[in-house]
Amino acid sequence: MEFLKHDHPEERAKCRRHHIIHCIVHATLQVATLAVAAAALCEIEKLRESVGHLKRAK
């Protein structure tokens, strides 16, 4: 890991904090992306059902 390259404890701690923040932000973005994808899939399913009802109504 990047923070192991630093010689001074202060630099190592700062780099470790930066790495942890980066991981948290990355995980948060992944969760947000999955939530948007799930919402989009729900909307697609609703549209499919609507189309099915319209086809049956003809």
TORGU-836968 format. One record per residue (C-alpha): residue in three letters; x, z, y. Coordinates in nm, 2 decimals. Layout:
BEGIN
+------+--------+--------+--------+
| code |     px |     pz |     py |
+------+--------+--------+--------+
|  ALA |      X |      Z |      Y |
...
+------+--------+--------+--------+
***
This chain:
BEGIN
+------+--------+--------+--------+
| code |     px |     pz |     py |
+------+--------+--------+--------+
|  MET |   0.00 |   0.00 |   0.00 |
|  GLU |   0.10 |  -0.06 |   0.36 |
|  PHE |   0.12 |   0.30 |   0.46 |
|  LEU |   0.39 |   0.37 |   0.20 |
|  LYS |   0.63 |   0.15 |   0.39 |
|  HIS |   0.65 |   0.39 |   0.69 |
|  ASP |   0.93 |   0.64 |   0.71 |
|  HIS |   0.77 |   0.90 |   0.95 |
|  PRO |   0.48 |   1.11 |   0.84 |
|  GLU |   0.30 |   1.03 |   1.17 |
|  GLU |   0.32 |   0.66 |   1.12 |
|  ARG |   0.22 |   0.70 |   0.76 |
|  ALA |  -0.09 |   0.91 |   0.85 |
|  LYS |  -0.19 |   0.66 |   1.13 |
|  CYS |  -0.16 |   0.37 |   0.89 |
|  ARG |  -0.35 |   0.55 |   0.62 |
|  ARG |  -0.63 |   0.63 |   0.87 |
|  HIS |  -0.64 |   0.26 |   0.97 |
|  HIS |  -0.66 |   0.16 |   0.61 |
|  ILE |  -0.95 |   0.40 |   0.54 |
|  ILE |  -1.14 |   0.27 |   0.84 |
|  HIS |  -1.08 |  -0.09 |   0.73 |
|  CYS |  -1.22 |  -0.01 |   0.39 |
|  ILE |  -1.52 |   0.17 |   0.53 |
|  VAL |  -1.60 |  -0.13 |   0.76 |
|  HIS |  -1.55 |  -0.37 |   0.48 |
|  ALA |  -1.78 |  -0.18 |   0.25 |
|  THR |  -2.04 |  -0.15 |   0.52 |
|  LEU |  -2.03 |  -0.52 |   0.59 |
|  GLN |  -2.07 |  -0.59 |   0.21 |
|  VAL |  -2.38 |  -0.36 |   0.20 |
|  ALA |  -2.53 |  -0.52 |   0.50 |
|  THR |  -2.47 |  -0.87 |   0.35 |
|  LEU |  -2.64 |  -0.76 |   0.03 |
|  ALA |  -2.94 |  -0.62 |   0.22 |
|  VAL |  -2.98 |  -0.95 |   0.41 |
|  ALA |  -2.96 |  -1.15 |   0.09 |
|  ALA |  -3.22 |  -0.92 |  -0.08 |
|  ALA |  -3.45 |  -0.96 |   0.21 |
|  ALA |  -3.41 |  -1.34 |   0.21 |
|  LEU |  -3.48 |  -1.35 |  -0.16 |
|  CYS |  -3.80 |  -1.15 |  -0.11 |
|  GLU |  -3.91 |  -1.39 |   0.16 |
|  ILE |  -3.83 |  -1.69 |  -0.07 |
|  GLU |  -4.04 |  -1.54 |  -0.34 |
|  LYS |  -4.33 |  -1.49 |  -0.10 |
|  LEU |  -4.31 |  -1.85 |   0.01 |
|  ARG |  -4.31 |  -1.96 |  -0.36 |
|  GLU |  -4.62 |  -1.76 |  -0.43 |
|  SER |  -4.79 |  -1.91 |  -0.12 |
|  VAL |  -4.70 |  -2.26 |  -0.23 |
|  GLY |  -4.83 |  -2.19 |  -0.58 |
|  HIS |  -5.16 |  -2.06 |  -0.43 |
|  LEU |  -5.19 |  -2.38 |  -0.21 |
|  LYS |  -5.12 |  -2.61 |  -0.51 |
|  ARG |  -5.39 |  -2.43 |  -0.72 |
|  ALA |  -5.64 |  -2.45 |  -0.43 |
|  LYS |  -5.62 |  -2.83 |  -0.43 |
+------+--------+--------+--------+
***
